[in-house]
Amino acid sequence: MRPFSVINEPQSKHQPGLAHFMRSLKQSGLNRQQIKTLRGQALAGDLSGALKGLERMVLRHEDNRAL
């Protein structure tokens, strides 16, 4: 049996780990396709790019709701 995976632990205070990203993704209010796209990007290893995409999509989502 493998010990607890290091991938779920935060790498630093400024870059949360994969588990934290997945929780944020579920609570973001984005549509299914957007969530699947960002989830796939994060699981492929591009966590920083997925975080940047999440920020952009959430900002656009909030802007569209304000209209």
Secondary structure, DSSP 8 states (H G I E B T S, - for coil): -----GGGS-SSSSS--HHHHHHHHHTS---HHHHHHHHHHHHTT-HHHHHHHHHHHHHHHHHHHH-
